[in-house]
Amino acid sequence: MIESPVEPAEPARPARPATVTAAFWVQLAQVAVLLLLVGLVVWYAVHWNGQIDRAVRLVPDADPDEVSGERINNVVTSSAFALPALLVAIVLAVTAPRVRRGRNGARITVLVAGGLQFVACLGMPCS
């Protein structure tokens, strides 16, 4: 009798912990909230620019340098709030699938991004 070689069975992959799945969905929710924040900042910047236009129409002899300064302030302030939120949202969106697979590098990146977001949130009221 000829014995056929038996291939060793691959060890069963352990089930993904529920905390990893929950972290994945919380991370995606955070991306959605950050993108909503960016959208609101952009909407408010456009709205404020319209308010500047309205003020210029109501005050025809307004100083052009002052109007220009107000517009620049609007862009700079909006960028200061929207760009960090957009960058963190991109990092979180890119790392979400890797977090779901349990990759350590992705978890470290999320931790660093969360820490930067925390620092930014503390810094915004101070500015």
ZIKA-V714724 format. One record per pair of residues at least 4 apart in sequence whose C-alpha atoms are under 6 Angstrom apart, sorted by sequence separation. I is the first residue (numbers start at 1). J is the second residue. D is the distance in whole Angstrom. If there is no record, write none. Layout:
i/j/d
I/J/D
I/J/D
This chain:
i/j/d
19/23/6
23/27/6
44/48/6
56/60/6
65/69/6
73/77/6
75/79/6
78/82/6
79/83/5
82/86/6
89/93/6
92/96/6
99/103/6
110/114/6
98/103/6
99/106/6
98/106/6
99/107/6
95/106/5
38/82/5
34/85/6
34/89/6
31/89/5
24/96/6
24/100/6
